[in-house]
């Protein structure tokens, strides 16, 4: 039954590719699987593509097809060793961490450099049980994309949604508070703020005053 030969070949190659990739990932280590950096992500994507090619390309021998996979493993092991020996190499291969919040102040320039918007930031804070930016001592965007958040001690207990986000008044928040825009404008004016668009983030403190973080990327 000649028609069975290609099917058996594909089954054999699929199992072989699975074993090879499993072997490679085990050698690469658990850290790379759990905390994928940009360089490792490229390796994984290339491995997946090469596995498909090794299964579909029946004209070439299977062992010939897995040579590029083994070469990728050697490259990854070399770069991993290089990263252990050189901080500069780590920065090039893995990237560096970025401080997005420090002592309750948002670093808008760094957020824009990392293509990180205010909604992304607030979502990450909420997922970590934090509602107010001013409750954060420091928030670090790790090279893996994870946001590490450290809260301030003795933070306020009251929780409110942002009143202004990226220069836009959040009407739903005002409605929850039973306030309107006129109240907001008056309160901001008392603190010396007259341009809503210049405010990157605003929320209510425990004592009822407004916490304001200006957008320092706006040219004055």
C-alpha positions, 0 to 999 in steps of 0.5 A: 500500500504505497499511499500509506508511505507518505502518511507513515513518514509524516507521523514519524517526522511529527513524533521526531520533531516533537522529541527534538523540540522537547529536548531543545526546550529542556536544555534551554531551561525553565527560565526561558519557558516561563519568562520569555524575552525577545531573543528567546521568543525569536528562537521559539518562533523559528523552532516552530517554523522549522518543525513544520518544514521538517514535517512537510518537506518530504524530499529531504531527509529528516536529520538534514531538516533538524540541523537548523534546530540544533544550530539555534540551540547552540546559538541560544546556549552561547548567548545565554552564557554571554549574558551571564558573563556580560551586563552589556550583553544582557541589556542588548539581548534581553533589554532593560527594565523601565520605571513607569511610576516612582513615588506615585508619579507617572513617567509619561516619557518612559511610557511613550517610549515603551508604547505603554498607555494609561489604560494598560498601566491602570489595568495592570495596577487593578490586576494587582489590587491597586486602584490609586497611582499615588499608592505605588512606591515604584512600578517597574516594567521588566524586560519580559513585559511583566509589571513589578509593583511595590506599594507605599506603606500606610496607603489610603484605604479609599478607592476611586477610579481616575477622574482624568486620564490622559487629558480626558475627563472620565464622566463615569467617575464623576457620576459615581462621585455625584459630581460634575465638570464644573466642580472638577474645574473649580477644584483644579483651579483651587490647586492652580490647574487650569488646562485639563489637557495638560493633566495626565492623571487625576484621582481623589485622595482620601481627604477629598483633595485632588491628586494631579499628575501633569503630562510633562511631555507637553511643550509649553 
